[in-house]
Each structure stands twice: as structure tokens, then as C-alpha cells.
Amino acid sequence: MTRNGERERLVVVGGDAAGMSAASQARRLRGEDELEIVAFERGHFTSYSACGIPYWVGGDVDEPDDLVARTPEEHRARGIDLRMRTEVTALDVGGRRVRARDVDTGAESWTSYDKLVVATGARPIRPDMPGVDAAGVHGVQTLDDGEALLDTLKGARGRRAVVVGAGYIGVEMAEALINRGYEVTVVNRGREPMSTLDPDMGRLVHEAMEGLGITMVNDAEVTELATDDDGRVRAVVTKDAEFPADVVVLGIGVRPETALAADAGLPLGAHGGLLTDKAMRVRGHRDIWAGGDCVEVLDLVSGQERHIPLGTHANKHGQVIGTNAGGGYATFPGVVGTAVSKVCDLEIARTGLREKDAERVGLRFVAVTIESTSRAGYYPGASPMTVKMLAELRTGRLLGVQIVGREGAGKRVDVGAVALTAGMTVEQMTALDLGYAPPFSPVWDPVLVAARKAVAAVRSHTP
């Protein structure tokens, strides 16, 4: 209750993972007679898996509803006043209120709050170039974006697709478009796809994409999206070439959606994300929390703030925020940067630092790479796997793990994620008691083989 005996009001801006996790957790801790919860969402969907959009576009998932964990009606049934198709257009921190606009009618109104959660997510990067807003050009961040892309695919004049960018979304969307029967070209300004990996590991992804029938164009900077007379995209243009396109997907990455926060004077970090304390409270603001893709988080390996837009983090942020806003106590310690993806049957995983990450923060390290198999070599179905590992000189502290391989490769990165979180050395890792049987692993698991090689490399560099 507030001091005058009325219910407190918690206002949540954003109706996806972080926002609705926070609202739901706060409601579990405090009933409707104590806490009123009002949530605003500008789209048509709540609590959905954005990570599943490429699989919906590619046809592996039938309907957008399959990606929805909880509908607006389900949230309302739990005592949350969820207002769909309503966009918050201003945060008045001094007046403790938000201004919201009905997307369909344009009507605007102010809503006061006692506690505020900012969960505005991220937006796809749309480079400042001619044609970027043309018909047939799509970013893919929300279910509404996915619907718009599918509508374009159904009505496209031809079957040529160009994906700009080769990060997680770019690579996954390229495979989805191949599955839809499109001729796909990926234009990437980096040396290799998947810049979240070191280039030597990205090369393995490159080869797999070409094996799938995707044309990879690396070291290419897009300068223009050329259009027809009717304003539809017709080609992606670089300094050296032009690639015909009936549809273009921007897979360049995302930025924190923090324009509202910046206008309200809330603190932003070097990557444009909101800065919070361990309780996910916005720094300097006792009754404002933020979580999800709009925040920066502590990297436990480098000790610096990073922007890592992943649904796993967003849901954890929401749980922490909801606990604190509901009167409990919880903290979010940070991340080690774990992610996993796939191209066809090639699994791609990483955790911790890449070589350039370690160099940027001033760490000296060794990097080793090993080739192994997912199962005992004699067991049917054993497939090749490449593991790269970074360890700090002198201390031997694990700094990062990257894995590229077939079935059974990707989730092995979780061993590295736990070791990083625990601050283990590569020598300590070699003694880990991991499960073994021929159908699951060689006697020496590939991650432990890499750790043994890293131990030897650290020792060879120690005076």
C-alpha cells in the first residue's frame, strides 16, 4: 500500500519476456488488493519467443501462436491490466507517470505509477542508406515483423532473397528462406559469418552454408538497396557488385530500444543500453527497474558491461525485477555470453570471450583448437566436432569456448559456461567428472581434450 492507504501501481512498459515475467512474478508475491499492475504493449502479441521466428518463417513451426507462452487473456486472468496495441510515448520520471497512445485510434492519456519497469526491448539495425525503407525490406524482431515478412514472401514476384548480415538472425533467416524455396545470398561485411565466433571458427559455418546452397559474400559493405519505379526493392548494391532481390532481410543485429529512456534522462551505457544495479534497478532511481534487450549487463569474464539480447537473460531479468518490485529480494549477477544456434545440422555455440574480446580488455591468453567426435569413434553416428578454447596466461583461467559440429556438439558449450561462471582454470576442468558412454562421447570428452591442450599451452608460456 502507498502511504495514503491506496493500492500501489506498478506500470510495465513492454509486454514480452522481461516485462511480463516481471509483472507475473510481482503478482505472485502481491495480490490485487495490494498491487495494481498495468502493462503496455504496442504489438499484437505478448510473452512470445522471438528466437523462434526464423523457424516459423522457415516452416518448422506452423503458427505464430505456437511461439506464444502466454496470451493477453491469460495475463489479464491473473490480475494484470494488459493494454495491447498501446505504445508508451513518454516517461515523466519527475511526475511519476507515463504517456501512452492507442496505436489504432491515436488517443493519448497519462497513467501514474508508484513503480515502473522499462522493458522496451531492442530494434533491428536499419542502416542509413537509400532504399532501406522500401517495400520488400524487412527486419525481424517481433512476431508482427515475422507476419509482415511472410506476407511479402507469399506475394513476391520472384524467388531471390538477399540477407544483409551474417549474425545469428542473418544465418538462421538464410536457412529459413532456403527452406521456403528461395535462392539465397548472404552479404556480410565481416571476414566470415557469425562474428560472435573467431574467424577461423566462422569459416566452418561459411562452408556449411555453402553446402546448404546459400551464396556467401564476405568482406562486402552494402551501400544501397536499389528499388523499382514502384518503390519495391530490386537489388542489394555493394561497392563491387549488385545482387538481385525480390525480398531483403536485414540481419545486421539489434540495438537497445532506449529512446524513451534517454529522453527521460535515464542512464545509458556505452552500447546504448540502460544501466542497472544487481537488483536490475535503474541506477540512481529507486522505483524504476529495467530488463531484457534494452539493458546492458555485467560480463563476468571481462568485468565490463555488455549488450547481449537473449531471451534467456530477459526472462531471468523479469524474475529478478518482479521479485524486487513485489517486495522481495533478488539479484542478477551477470552473464558469460553463452549462445547456441544451428545451420541445417551444423551446431554453433560459444561462451565467454573471443580473441578480440580478450585483447580489447587487455588480457594475455593462449588459444587452442582441437578436432574430435561427438561419440566414440567406433560408434555409429559419430560426427566431427571442432572445439576452440581460450585461457589466460599465467593463471590458466578459462576465458572462452567455441564449438562447431554436428548433432551433440552445441550443448557441450554449457560445460564451458559453468566453468566460466565458477572461475575455473583449464587445469581444473580436466578433472571434471563428465558423463561417458560410447553413444554420447569419446572417453575424453572434446571439451576436456581442449582443456588438456590449453593446459599444455599455458605451461609452455609460463617462465
C-alpha positions as CSV (number, residue, x, y, z in Angstrom):
1,M,0.0,0.0,0.0
2,T,1.0,3.6,-0.5
3,R,1.2,6.0,2.4
4,N,-2.4,7.2,1.8
5,G,-3.7,3.6,2.0
6,E,-4.4,3.1,-1.7
7,R,-3.0,0.3,-3.8
8,E,0.4,0.8,-5.2
9,R,0.6,0.8,-9.0
10,L,3.3,-1.0,-11.0
11,V,3.5,0.1,-14.6
12,V,5.3,-2.1,-17.1
13,V,6.4,-0.8,-20.5
14,G,6.8,-3.7,-22.9
15,G,4.8,-6.9,-23.0
16,D,7.3,-9.6,-23.9
17,A,9.8,-11.7,-21.9
18,A,11.2,-9.3,-19.4
19,G,8.2,-7.1,-18.9
20,M,5.6,-9.8,-18.5
21,S,7.9,-12.0,-16.4
22,A,8.3,-9.1,-14.1
23,A,4.5,-8.4,-14.0
24,S,3.7,-12.1,-13.4
25,Q,6.3,-12.5,-10.6
26,A,5.2,-9.3,-8.9
27,R,1.6,-10.6,-9.0
28,R,2.6,-13.9,-7.4
29,L,4.1,-12.0,-4.5
30,R,1.4,-9.4,-4.0
31,G,-2.4,-9.7,-4.6
32,E,-4.6,-7.4,-6.5
33,D,-5.8,-5.8,-3.2
34,E,-2.2,-4.5,-2.6
35,L,-0.7,-4.0,-6.0
36,E,-2.3,-2.8,-9.2
37,I,-0.3,-3.8,-12.3
38,V,-0.7,-2.0,-15.6
39,A,1.3,-3.2,-18.7
40,F,1.5,-1.6,-22.1
41,E,2.4,-3.5,-25.3
42,R,2.4,-1.8,-28.7
43,G,2.2,-5.0,-30.8
44,H,-0.4,-7.8,-31.2
45,F,1.4,-10.4,-29.1
46,T,2.8,-10.9,-25.6
47,S,5.2,-13.3,-24.0
48,Y,6.4,-14.9,-27.2
49,S,9.7,-16.5,-28.4
50,A,11.4,-14.1,-30.7
51,C,14.1,-16.7,-31.1
52,G,11.6,-19.0,-32.8
53,I,10.6,-16.6,-35.6
54,P,13.2,-17.9,-38.1
55,Y,11.7,-21.4,-37.6
56,W,8.2,-20.1,-38.1
57,V,9.3,-18.3,-41.3
58,G,11.1,-21.4,-42.4
59,G,8.0,-23.6,-41.9
60,D,9.3,-25.7,-38.9
61,V,6.7,-24.0,-36.7
62,D,3.2,-23.8,-38.2
63,E,1.6,-20.8,-36.5
64,P,2.7,-17.7,-34.6
65,D,0.5,-18.8,-31.7
66,D,2.8,-21.8,-31.2
67,L,5.5,-19.3,-30.2
68,V,3.3,-17.6,-27.6
69,A,3.9,-18.7,-24.0
70,R,1.1,-16.7,-22.5
71,T,-1.7,-14.8,-24.3
72,P,-3.0,-11.3,-23.2
73,E,-6.2,-13.0,-22.0
74,E,-4.2,-15.3,-19.7
75,H,-2.3,-12.4,-18.3
76,R,-5.5,-10.5,-17.6
77,A,-7.0,-13.5,-15.9
78,R,-4.1,-13.3,-13.4
79,G,-5.0,-9.8,-12.5
80,I,-2.7,-7.8,-14.8
81,D,-4.3,-4.8,-16.7
82,L,-2.6,-5.5,-20.0
83,R,-3.3,-2.9,-22.7
84,M,-2.4,-4.2,-26.1
85,R,-1.7,-2.0,-29.2
86,T,-0.8,0.8,-26.8
87,E,2.6,2.5,-27.3
88,V,4.2,4.4,-24.4
89,T,5.4,7.7,-26.0
90,A,6.9,9.4,-22.9
91,L,8.3,8.7,-19.5
92,D,7.8,11.6,-17.0
93,V,10.1,10.5,-14.2
94,G,9.7,13.6,-12.1
95,G,5.9,13.3,-12.3
96,R,5.9,9.5,-11.9
97,R,3.7,8.9,-14.9
98,V,3.8,7.6,-18.5
99,R,2.1,8.9,-21.6
100,A,0.6,6.2,-23.8
101,R,-1.1,6.3,-27.3
102,D,-3.6,3.9,-28.7
103,V,-1.9,2.7,-31.9
104,D,-5.3,2.2,-33.7
105,T,-7.2,5.3,-32.6
106,G,-4.3,7.7,-31.8
107,A,-5.9,8.6,-28.4
108,E,-3.4,9.5,-25.8
109,S,-3.5,9.5,-22.0
110,W,-1.3,9.7,-18.9
111,T,-1.0,6.9,-16.3
112,S,0.7,7.4,-13.0
113,Y,2.9,4.9,-11.3
114,D,4.5,4.2,-7.9
115,K,6.9,1.7,-9.5
116,L,8.0,1.5,-13.1
117,V,9.5,-1.3,-15.2
118,V,11.1,-0.4,-18.6
119,A,11.3,-3.5,-20.9
120,T,11.3,-1.9,-24.3
121,G,13.5,-4.5,-25.9
122,A,15.7,-3.9,-29.0
123,R,15.1,-2.8,-32.5
124,P,16.7,-4.2,-35.7
125,I,19.5,-2.1,-37.1
126,R,18.4,-0.3,-40.2
127,P,21.4,1.4,-41.8
128,D,21.1,4.9,-43.1
129,M,21.2,4.2,-46.9
130,P,19.0,4.7,-49.9
131,G,16.2,2.2,-50.2
132,V,16.3,0.8,-46.6
133,D,12.6,1.7,-46.1
134,A,11.5,0.3,-49.4
135,A,8.7,-2.3,-49.8
136,G,10.1,-5.8,-49.5
137,V,12.8,-4.9,-47.0
138,H,12.3,-6.5,-43.5
139,G,13.9,-6.5,-40.1
140,V,12.9,-9.5,-38.0
141,Q,12.5,-8.8,-34.2
142,T,8.8,-9.3,-33.3
143,L,6.0,-11.6,-34.3
144,D,4.5,-8.7,-36.2
145,D,7.7,-8.4,-38.2
146,G,7.5,-12.2,-38.9
147,E,4.0,-11.8,-40.2
148,A,5.0,-8.9,-42.5
149,L,7.9,-10.9,-43.9
150,L,5.7,-14.0,-44.6
151,D,3.2,-11.8,-46.4
152,T,6.0,-10.5,-48.6
153,L,7.2,-14.0,-49.3
154,K,3.8,-15.1,-50.4
155,G,3.4,-12.2,-52.8
156,A,6.9,-11.8,-54.1
157,R,7.4,-11.6,-57.8
158,G,10.4,-13.9,-57.9
159,R,12.3,-16.3,-55.7
160,R,15.5,-14.3,-55.0
161,A,16.3,-13.3,-51.4
162,V,19.2,-11.4,-50.0
163,V,20.1,-11.4,-46.3
164,V,22.2,-8.5,-45.2
165,G,24.4,-9.5,-42.3
166,A,25.5,-13.0,-41.1
167,G,25.0,-13.0,-37.3
168,Y,22.6,-15.3,-35.6
169,I,19.5,-13.8,-37.2
170,G,21.1,-13.5,-40.6
171,V,22.3,-17.1,-40.6
172,E,19.0,-18.5,-39.3
173,M,16.9,-16.4,-41.7
174,A,19.1,-17.6,-44.6
175,E,18.3,-21.2,-43.8
176,A,14.6,-20.3,-43.3
177,L,14.5,-18.8,-46.8
178,I,16.2,-21.8,-48.3
179,N,13.5,-23.9,-46.7
180,R,10.9,-21.7,-48.4
181,G,12.4,-22.4,-51.8
182,Y,14.2,-19.1,-52.3
183,E,17.6,-18.6,-53.9
184,V,19.5,-17.0,-51.1
185,T,22.6,-14.8,-51.0
186,V,24.0,-13.5,-47.7
187,V,26.0,-10.3,-47.9
188,N,28.3,-9.9,-44.9
189,R,30.8,-7.1,-44.2
190,G,32.9,-9.4,-41.9
191,R,35.6,-11.8,-42.9
192,E,33.4,-14.8,-42.1
193,P,29.8,-15.3,-40.9
194,M,29.0,-15.4,-37.2
195,S,31.1,-12.6,-35.9
196,T,30.3,-13.9,-32.4
197,L,32.9,-16.5,-33.3
198,D,36.6,-16.1,-34.2
199,P,37.1,-16.0,-38.0
200,D,38.7,-19.5,-38.0
201,M,35.6,-21.0,-36.5
202,G,33.3,-18.8,-38.6
203,R,34.9,-20.4,-41.7
204,L,33.4,-23.7,-40.7
205,V,29.9,-22.0,-40.7
206,H,30.7,-20.5,-44.1
207,E,31.4,-23.9,-45.6
208,A,28.2,-25.4,-44.1
209,M,26.1,-22.5,-45.5
210,E,27.5,-23.0,-49.0
211,G,26.8,-26.7,-48.6
212,L,23.2,-25.8,-48.0
213,G,23.1,-23.9,-51.3
214,I,23.5,-20.4,-49.8
215,T,25.8,-18.0,-51.6
216,M,28.1,-16.3,-49.1
217,V,29.6,-12.9,-49.9
218,N,32.0,-11.7,-47.3
219,D,34.0,-8.5,-46.9
220,A,31.2,-6.7,-48.6
221,E,29.8,-3.3,-47.5
222,V,26.2,-2.6,-48.6
223,T,25.9,0.9,-50.0
224,E,22.3,0.9,-51.3
225,L,19.1,-1.0,-51.7
226,A,18.0,-0.3,-55.2
227,T,14.3,0.0,-56.0
228,D,12.0,-0.3,-59.0
229,D,9.8,2.6,-60.2
230,D,7.0,1.3,-57.9
231,G,9.2,1.6,-54.8
232,R,9.9,-2.1,-54.3
233,V,13.3,-3.4,-53.6
234,R,15.0,-5.0,-56.6
235,A,18.7,-5.4,-55.6
236,V,21.3,-5.1,-52.9
237,V,24.2,-3.0,-54.0
238,T,27.8,-3.1,-52.7
239,K,30.9,-1.2,-53.9
240,D,31.8,-4.0,-56.2
241,A,28.6,-5.8,-57.2
242,E,24.8,-5.8,-57.3
243,F,22.7,-8.7,-56.1
244,P,19.1,-9.0,-57.5
245,A,16.5,-9.4,-54.8
246,D,12.7,-9.9,-54.6
247,V,12.9,-9.7,-50.8
248,V,15.6,-8.4,-48.4
249,V,16.0,-9.4,-44.8
250,L,18.2,-7.2,-42.5
251,G,20.2,-9.5,-40.2
252,I,22.7,-6.9,-39.1
253,G,21.8,-7.1,-35.5
254,V,19.9,-5.0,-33.0
255,R,20.3,-2.0,-30.8
256,P,18.7,-1.4,-27.4
257,E,15.3,0.4,-27.8
258,T,16.1,3.2,-25.3
259,A,14.9,6.4,-27.0
260,L,12.2,6.8,-24.3
261,A,14.7,6.2,-21.5
262,A,17.2,8.6,-23.0
263,D,14.5,11.4,-23.4
264,A,13.6,10.8,-19.7
265,G,17.2,11.2,-18.6
266,L,17.8,7.6,-17.5
267,P,21.4,6.5,-17.6
268,L,22.7,4.7,-20.7
269,G,25.9,2.7,-21.2
270,A,28.5,2.7,-23.9
271,H,26.3,0.3,-26.0
272,G,23.2,2.4,-25.7
273,G,21.5,0.1,-23.1
274,L,20.1,1.1,-19.7
275,L,22.4,0.7,-16.8
276,T,21.1,-1.1,-13.7
277,D,22.4,-2.4,-10.4
278,K,22.4,-6.0,-9.4
279,A,18.8,-5.8,-8.5
280,M,18.0,-4.6,-12.0
281,R,17.1,-1.2,-10.6
282,V,18.0,1.7,-12.9
283,R,21.0,3.4,-11.4
284,G,20.0,6.4,-9.4
285,H,16.3,5.6,-9.5
286,R,14.9,3.7,-6.5
287,D,11.5,2.8,-8.1
288,I,12.4,2.2,-11.7
289,W,13.7,-1.2,-12.9
290,A,14.8,-2.3,-16.4
291,G,15.4,-5.6,-18.1
292,G,15.6,-7.5,-21.3
293,D,17.2,-6.4,-24.6
294,C,17.1,-2.7,-23.5
295,V,19.8,-3.1,-20.8
296,E,23.5,-3.7,-20.5
297,V,24.7,-6.4,-18.2
298,L,27.9,-7.3,-16.5
299,D,30.2,-9.7,-18.3
300,L,31.6,-11.9,-15.6
301,V,34.7,-12.9,-17.6
302,S,35.8,-9.4,-18.8
303,G,34.4,-7.4,-15.9
304,Q,32.8,-4.9,-18.3
305,E,29.3,-4.0,-19.3
306,R,27.9,-5.7,-22.5
307,H,24.7,-5.7,-24.5
308,I,23.6,-9.3,-25.1
309,P,20.0,-9.5,-26.4
310,L,18.8,-13.0,-25.5
311,G,15.5,-14.4,-24.2
312,T,17.2,-16.4,-21.5
313,H,18.6,-13.3,-19.9
314,A,15.3,-11.4,-20.4
315,N,13.3,-14.0,-18.5
316,K,15.8,-14.0,-15.7
317,H,15.8,-10.2,-15.5
318,G,12.0,-10.3,-15.3
319,Q,12.0,-12.7,-12.4
320,V,14.5,-10.6,-10.5
321,I,12.6,-7.3,-11.2
322,G,9.2,-8.8,-10.3
323,T,10.6,-10.2,-7.0
324,N,12.0,-6.8,-6.1
325,A,9.0,-4.8,-7.3
326,G,6.8,-7.2,-5.4
327,G,8.6,-6.6,-2.1
328,G,11.1,-9.5,-2.1
329,Y,14.8,-9.5,-2.8
330,A,16.7,-11.0,-5.8
331,T,19.8,-10.1,-7.8
332,F,21.1,-10.8,-11.3
333,P,24.9,-11.4,-11.1
334,G,25.8,-11.1,-14.8
335,V,26.5,-13.3,-17.8
336,V,29.3,-15.2,-19.5
337,G,27.9,-14.7,-23.0
338,T,26.6,-18.2,-23.9
339,A,24.7,-18.7,-27.1
340,V,23.9,-21.6,-29.4
341,S,22.5,-21.8,-32.9
342,K,22.4,-24.0,-36.0
343,V,22.7,-24.1,-39.8
344,C,20.9,-27.2,-41.1
345,D,22.5,-29.9,-39.0
346,L,25.6,-27.8,-38.1
347,E,25.5,-26.7,-34.4
348,I,27.3,-23.5,-33.5
349,A,28.0,-22.5,-29.9
350,R,30.1,-20.1,-27.9
351,T,30.6,-18.8,-24.4
352,G,33.0,-16.3,-22.8
353,L,35.4,-14.2,-24.8
354,R,36.6,-14.3,-28.4
355,E,40.2,-13.5,-29.1
356,K,39.4,-9.8,-30.0
357,D,37.3,-9.5,-26.8
358,A,40.3,-10.7,-24.6
359,E,42.7,-8.4,-26.5
360,R,40.3,-5.4,-26.1
361,V,40.2,-5.7,-22.3
362,G,44.0,-6.2,-22.0
363,L,44.1,-10.0,-21.2
364,R,47.0,-12.1,-22.4
365,F,46.0,-15.6,-23.4
366,V,46.6,-18.8,-25.3
367,A,44.1,-20.1,-27.9
368,V,44.0,-23.8,-28.8
369,T,41.8,-25.7,-31.3
370,I,41.1,-29.5,-31.3
371,E,39.3,-31.9,-33.6
372,S,37.2,-34.7,-32.0
373,T,34.0,-36.5,-32.5
374,S,30.6,-36.3,-30.8
375,R,30.6,-40.0,-29.8
376,A,33.2,-42.8,-29.6
377,G,34.8,-43.0,-33.0
378,Y,33.7,-46.6,-33.5
379,Y,30.1,-45.9,-32.5
380,P,27.6,-45.4,-35.4
381,G,26.7,-41.8,-35.9
382,A,29.9,-40.3,-34.6
383,S,30.4,-36.9,-36.3
384,P,33.3,-34.4,-36.3
385,M,33.5,-31.5,-33.9
386,T,35.8,-28.6,-33.6
387,V,36.4,-27.0,-30.2
388,K,38.4,-23.8,-29.6
389,M,39.4,-22.7,-26.1
390,L,41.0,-19.5,-24.7
391,A,42.9,-19.5,-21.4
392,E,44.6,-16.7,-19.6
393,L,48.4,-16.8,-19.4
394,R,50.0,-17.5,-16.1
395,T,46.7,-18.2,-14.2
396,G,45.2,-20.7,-16.7
397,R,41.8,-19.2,-16.1
398,L,39.3,-20.3,-18.7
399,L,38.3,-17.3,-20.9
400,G,36.1,-18.7,-23.7
401,V,34.9,-21.8,-25.6
402,Q,33.7,-22.0,-29.2
403,I,32.2,-25.2,-30.7
404,V,31.2,-26.1,-34.2
405,G,30.0,-29.6,-35.1
406,R,27.1,-31.9,-35.9
407,E,24.5,-33.4,-33.6
408,G,25.6,-33.4,-30.0
409,A,28.1,-30.6,-30.3
410,G,26.3,-27.4,-29.4
411,K,25.1,-28.1,-25.9
412,R,28.6,-29.1,-24.8
413,V,29.2,-25.4,-24.5
414,D,27.3,-25.5,-21.3
415,V,30.3,-27.2,-19.6
416,G,32.3,-24.1,-20.6
417,A,29.6,-21.8,-19.4
418,V,29.5,-23.4,-15.9
419,A,33.3,-23.4,-15.7
420,L,33.4,-19.7,-16.6
421,T,30.8,-18.8,-14.1
422,A,32.8,-20.7,-11.4
423,G,36.0,-19.0,-12.4
424,M,37.7,-22.4,-13.1
425,T,41.1,-22.9,-14.7
426,V,41.6,-25.1,-17.6
427,E,43.6,-27.5,-15.4
428,Q,40.7,-27.8,-13.0
429,M,38.4,-28.5,-16.0
430,T,40.5,-31.6,-17.0
431,A,39.3,-33.2,-13.8
432,L,35.6,-32.7,-14.3
433,D,33.6,-35.9,-13.9
434,L,31.5,-35.7,-17.1
435,G,29.2,-38.5,-18.2
436,Y,30.6,-41.1,-20.6
437,A,29.3,-43.9,-22.7
438,P,30.2,-44.6,-26.4
439,P,26.8,-43.3,-27.7
440,F,27.4,-39.9,-26.1
441,S,31.1,-39.2,-26.0
442,P,34.6,-40.4,-26.5
443,V,36.4,-41.4,-23.3
444,W,37.8,-38.0,-23.2
445,D,35.1,-35.5,-23.9
446,P,36.0,-33.0,-26.7
447,V,35.8,-30.1,-24.2
448,L,38.2,-31.8,-21.8
449,V,40.6,-32.6,-24.7
450,A,40.6,-28.9,-25.5
451,A,41.2,-28.1,-21.8
452,R,44.2,-30.5,-21.7
453,K,45.7,-28.8,-24.8
454,A,45.1,-25.4,-23.2
455,V,46.9,-26.5,-20.0
456,A,49.9,-27.5,-22.1
457,A,49.9,-24.2,-23.9
458,V,49.7,-22.2,-20.7
459,R,52.6,-24.1,-19.2
460,S,54.7,-23.6,-22.3
461,H,54.3,-19.9,-22.0
462,T,55.0,-19.8,-18.2
463,P,58.6,-18.9,-17.3
